[in-house]
């Protein structure tokens, strides 16, 4: 529920863009700035909360952040200008970001390394479901009531999570830092995290794998509705079928890692991802009339393979840390957001994408995924042999 909070907040209000533009008396395209401010807030927020939850524990900072989230979400529902909405969405993201960081840190606290991949897969499955369901759910509220009702619903969800955390979530951190929290200490902790080669290599590799999903998110509307002239209602169905691949991959990974070591599964998934993206890029290049049905199948399989990689790279990246798991989770999340923003920018710069363009971008990311996870594997061997950490 914590992990889904931010994802629901990102997309659930999108169906209300037209109404919001009319109420704020601005062009509909300008409403997208409220998304931009949210992404900035979620990236900064993760970096802020990481050291805080390492220093003060998981529960108290999480409760404060959820209170911030609930209050700012209420303010979103009564915003009367675009500038106000942009500002409050930034603050709302700061409140929501603690949920993302805490969810991963708490898993690191309570599960041994060999069991974390399954737990991460469950969280990633939820993160896969939320972006698909949230626009549909938002459409119901917007059509039945108005755009403000979306934020009333999110306020209610935030309150439920707040109550559950307060009454039922125990403190999972087993130590209390004696150092005074300061900018110097925060930089010191992040320095320890980013200098750890195992973390760095797996975090980058996983972020690259996850960016394949964002390449799909950024390119699919233009490909299906622009290139293939698919009606919006049919596009929603095709988008859902394609995106279900990521959910299926995360769920499948949670089952397979019971019998197969998560790092072997990560390598296997990265090879499959490269094979699929290369094959479909080649077919899309050579085939003039590449059917959209094949695009849907291709995307389902590609996103499924990402589900076999990303939860396992998160497990691998956080494995060197216990005391700094919050900072490591925050840094990993920021890497993921930054890489995803970069690949969506690449999609935008290349103009109206065709199937080949999208698959070629995915193939480029897949090559880098292989490189970084293999380098991470090599660094693991050095660590096991007693080499540098």
C-alpha positions in Angstrom: 0.0 0.0 0.0 2.9 2.3 0.8 4.6 1.6 -2.6 1.3 2.1 -4.5 0.6 5.5 -2.9 3.0 7.5 -5.1 2.1 5.5 -8.3 -1.6 6.1 -7.8 -1.0 9.8 -7.2 1.0 10.2 -10.4 -1.6 9.0 -12.8 -5.1 8.8 -11.2 -5.9 12.5 -12.0 -4.8 12.4 -15.6 -8.4 11.9 -16.9 -9.3 15.2 -15.3 -6.8 17.2 -17.3 -9.5 18.7 -19.6 -11.7 19.8 -16.7 -8.7 21.2 -14.8 -7.6 23.2 -17.8 -11.1 24.7 -18.1 -11.3 25.6 -14.4 -7.8 27.1 -14.3 -8.3 28.8 -17.7 -5.1 27.5 -19.2 -4.2 25.3 -22.2 -4.6 21.6 -21.5 -0.9 21.0 -22.3 0.1 23.3 -19.4 -1.5 20.9 -16.9 1.3 18.5 -17.6 3.6 20.8 -15.6 1.8 19.4 -12.5 3.2 16.0 -13.5 6.7 17.5 -13.9 6.7 19.1 -10.5 5.5 15.9 -9.0 8.4 13.9 -10.6 10.9 16.5 -9.3 9.4 16.3 -5.8 9.5 12.4 -5.8 13.1 12.4 -6.9 14.2 15.0 -4.3 12.0 13.5 -1.6 13.5 10.1 -1.8 17.0 11.5 -1.3 15.8 13.5 1.7 14.0 10.7 3.4 16.7 8.0 2.9 19.1 9.4 5.5 16.2 10.5 7.8 14.8 7.0 8.1 18.3 5.5 8.6 18.8 7.9 11.5 15.4 8.2 13.2 13.9 4.8 12.3 11.2 3.9 9.7 8.0 4.6 11.5 8.1 8.2 12.9 9.4 9.8 9.7 6.9 7.8 7.7 4.0 9.0 9.8 5.1 12.6 9.4 5.4 12.2 5.7 1.9 10.6 5.4 0.4 13.6 7.3 2.1 15.9 4.8 0.7 13.8 2.0 -2.8 13.9 3.3 -2.8 17.6 4.0 -1.3 18.5 0.6 -3.8 16.2 -1.2 -6.6 18.0 0.4 -5.1 21.3 -0.8 -4.9 19.9 -4.3 -8.6 19.4 -4.3 -9.3 23.1 -3.6 -6.5 24.6 -5.7 -7.9 27.4 -7.8 -4.9 28.1 -10.1 -2.3 26.2 -12.1 0.6 27.8 -10.2 -0.9 26.7 -6.9 -1.5 23.2 -8.2 2.1 22.9 -9.5 3.5 24.0 -6.1 1.3 21.8 -4.0 1.9 18.7 -6.3 5.6 19.2 -5.5 4.9 19.2 -1.8 2.5 16.2 -2.2 5.4 14.2 -3.9 7.6 15.0 -0.9 5.0 13.4 1.3 4.5 10.4 -0.9 8.2 9.7 -1.5 8.8 8.3 2.0 6.4 5.4 1.2 8.6 4.3 -1.7 11.8 4.5 0.3 10.4 3.0 3.4 8.8 0.0 1.7 12.1 -1.1 0.3 14.0 -0.4 3.5 11.6 -2.3 5.6 11.8 -5.3 3.4 15.6 -5.1 3.8 15.2 -4.9 7.6 12.9 -7.9 8.0 14.0 -10.4 5.2 17.2 -12.2 4.8 18.9 -11.5 1.4 17.8 -14.8 -0.1 14.1 -14.1 0.6 14.1 -10.4 -0.4 13.7 -11.0 -4.1 10.3 -12.6 -3.6 9.2 -9.7 -1.4 10.5 -7.1 -3.9 8.6 -8.9 -6.7 5.4 -8.5 -4.8 6.0 -4.8 -4.4 6.9 -4.5 -8.1 3.7 -6.3 -9.0 1.7 -3.7 -7.1 3.7 -1.0 -8.8 2.8 -2.6 -12.1 -0.9 -2.8 -11.3 -1.3 0.8 -10.0 -0.4 2.6 -13.2 -2.9 0.5 -15.2 -5.8 0.8 -12.8 -5.3 4.3 -11.7 -6.3 6.2 -14.9 -9.4 3.9 -15.2 -10.3 4.5 -11.6 -9.7 8.2 -12.1 -12.0 8.2 -15.2 -14.8 6.9 -13.0 -14.4 9.8 -10.5 -14.0 12.4 -13.2 -17.0 11.2 -15.2 -19.3 10.7 -12.2 -18.2 13.8 -10.2 -15.3 16.1 -11.1 -11.5 16.2 -11.0 -11.5 17.3 -7.4 -13.1 14.0 -6.4 -9.9 12.2 -7.5 -8.0 14.0 -4.8 -10.7 13.3 -2.2 -10.3 9.6 -3.0 -6.5 9.9 -2.7 -6.9 11.7 0.6 -9.1 8.8 1.9 -6.5 6.3 0.7 -3.7 8.2 2.4 -5.7 8.3 5.7 -6.2 4.5 5.6 -2.5 4.0 5.1 -1.7 6.5 7.9 -4.0 4.6 10.3 -2.6 1.2 9.3 1.0 2.3 9.8 0.3 4.0 13.1 -1.5 1.0 14.6 0.0 -2.0 12.9 3.5 -1.3 11.5 6.2 -2.0 14.1 9.5 -0.2 14.0 11.8 -2.5 12.0 15.1 -0.8 12.5 17.2 -2.5 15.2 19.6 0.3 16.1 19.6 4.0 16.8 22.3 6.3 15.3 24.2 8.3 17.9 25.5 10.8 15.4 23.7 14.1 15.0 21.9 14.2 11.6 23.6 16.9 9.5 24.3 17.8 5.9 27.8 16.4 6.4 26.5 13.1 7.7 24.0 12.8 4.9 26.7 13.4 2.3 28.9 10.9 4.1 26.3 8.2 4.0 25.4 8.8 0.4 29.1 8.7 -0.4 29.4 5.3 1.3 26.5 4.1 -0.8 27.6 5.4 -4.2 31.2 4.3 -3.7 30.1 0.7 -3.2 30.7 -0.8 -6.6 28.2 -3.7 -6.1 25.4 -1.2 -5.4 26.4 1.2 -8.2 26.6 -1.5 -10.9 23.4 -3.3 -10.0 21.4 0.0 -9.4 22.4 1.3 -12.8 21.7 -2.0 -14.5 18.3 -2.3 -12.8 17.4 1.3 -13.6 18.2 0.7 -17.3 16.0 -2.4 -17.3 13.1 -0.5 -15.7 13.6 2.4 -18.2 12.4 0.0 -20.9 9.0 0.2 -19.3 9.1 4.0 -19.5 10.1 3.8 -23.1 6.9 1.8 -23.7 4.9 4.4 -21.6 6.3 7.3 -23.6 6.1 5.8 -27.1 3.0 3.7 -27.0 0.3 6.5 -27.3 2.0 7.9 -30.5 2.6 4.4 -31.9 -0.9 3.0 -31.4 -3.0 6.1 -31.8 -0.7 8.0 -34.2 1.1 5.4 -36.3 -1.6 2.8 -36.3 -4.6 5.2 -35.9 -6.1 3.1 -33.1 -9.1 4.7 -31.4 -8.5 5.8 -27.8 -10.8 3.2 -26.2 -9.1 0.4 -28.1 -5.7 1.9 -27.2 -6.5 1.6 -23.5 -7.2 -2.1 -24.0 -4.0 -2.7 -26.0 -2.0 -0.6 -23.4 -3.4 -2.7 -20.6 -2.5 -6.0 -22.3 1.0 -4.8 -23.0 1.6 -3.4 -19.5 0.3 -6.7 -18.0 3.6 -8.2 -19.1 5.4 -6.4 -16.4 2.9 -7.6 -13.8 3.2 -11.2 -15.1 7.0 -11.0 -15.0 7.1 -9.7 -11.4 4.7 -12.4 -10.3 6.5 -15.1 -12.1 9.8 -13.9 -10.6 8.4 -14.2 -7.1 7.6 -17.8 -7.8 10.8 -18.8 -9.6 13.2 -17.3 -7.1 12.0 -19.9 -4.6 13.9 -22.5 -6.6 16.4 -20.4 -8.7 18.9 -18.0 -7.1 17.7 -14.4 -7.7 21.0 -13.5 -9.4 20.8 -16.3 -11.9 17.2 -15.2 -12.6 18.5 -11.6 -13.1 21.1 -12.8 -15.7 18.6 -15.0 -17.4 16.1 -12.2 -17.6 18.6 -9.7 -19.0 19.6 -12.2 -21.8 16.0 -12.8 -22.7 15.4 -9.0 -22.8 18.3 -8.5 -25.2 17.2 -11.3 -27.4 13.6 -10.1 -27.6 14.4 -6.4 -28.2 17.0 -7.2 -30.8 14.7 -9.7 -32.6 11.7 -7.4 -32.7 13.8 -4.4 -33.7 15.1 -6.4 -36.7 11.7 -7.6 -37.7 10.2 -4.1 -37.4 13.0 -2.7 -39.6 12.7 -5.4 -42.3 8.9 -5.7 -42.2 7.1 -2.8 -43.9 3.6 -3.7 -42.6 4.4 -4.6 -39.0 1.0 -5.5 -37.5 0.0 -3.8 -34.3 -1.1 -7.1 -32.9 2.5 -8.3 -33.1 3.6 -5.1 -31.3 1.3 -5.9 -28.4 2.7 -9.5 -28.2 6.3 -8.1 -28.4 5.7 -5.5 -25.7 4.0 -8.1 -23.4 7.1 -10.4 -23.7 9.6 -7.6 -23.3 8.0 -6.1 -20.2 7.6 -9.6 -18.8 11.4 -10.1 -19.1 11.9 -6.8 -17.2 9.9 -8.3 -14.4 12.5 -11.0 -14.1 15.3 -8.4 -13.8 14.4 -5.3 -11.8 13.3 -6.9 -8.5 16.5 -9.0 -8.5 18.8 -6.0 -9.2 17.1 -4.1 -6.3 17.9 -7.1 -4.1 21.5 -7.3 -5.3 22.0 -3.5 -5.0 20.8 -3.3 -1.4 22.5 -6.5 -0.3 25.7 -4.8 0.9 23.7 -2.6 3.3 21.9 -3.0 6.6 22.5 0.2 8.5 22.3 2.4 5.4 19.4 0.5 3.6 17.2 3.7 3.7 19.9 5.8 2.0 20.6 3.0 -0.5 16.9 2.6 -1.3 16.6 6.3 -1.8 19.6 6.4 -4.1 18.4 3.4 -6.0 15.0 5.1 -6.5 16.6 8.3 -7.7 18.7 6.3 -10.2 15.5 4.7 -11.5 13.6 7.9 -11.8 16.5 9.7 -13.5 17.1 6.9 -16.0 13.4 6.7 -16.8 13.3 10.5 -17.3 16.3 10.2 -19.6 14.8 7.5 -21.8 11.5 9.3 -22.1 13.4 12.4 -23.2 15.2 10.3 -25.9 11.8 9.1 -27.1 10.6 12.7 -27.3 13.7 14.0 -29.0 13.4 11.4 -31.8 10.0 12.7 -32.7 6.9 10.6 -33.6 8.1 7.1 -32.9 7.5 4.1 -35.1 7.7 0.5 -33.8 11.3 0.1 -35.0 12.3 3.3 -33.1 10.8 2.1 -29.9 12.3 -1.4 -30.1 15.7 0.1 -31.1 15.7 2.3 -28.0 14.8 -0.7 -25.9 17.5 -2.7 -27.5 20.1 -0.1 -26.7 19.0 -0.1 -23.0 19.1 -3.9 -23.0 22.7 -4.0 -24.2 23.7 -1.7 -21.3 21.7 -3.9 -18.9 23.7 -6.9 -19.8 27.0 -4.9 -19.4 26.1 -3.6 -15.9 24.7 -6.8 -14.4 27.7 -8.8 -15.7 30.0 -6.2 -14.2 28.1 -6.4 -11.0 28.4 -10.2 -11.0 32.2 -9.9 -11.5 32.3 -7.4 -8.5 30.4 -10.0 -6.4 33.1 -12.5 -7.1 35.8 -10.1 -6.0 33.9 -9.4 -2.8 33.4 -13.1 -2.0 37.1 -13.6 -2.5 37.9 -10.9 0.0 38.6 -8.1 -2.5 37.6 -4.5 -2.2 34.1 -3.8 -1.0 
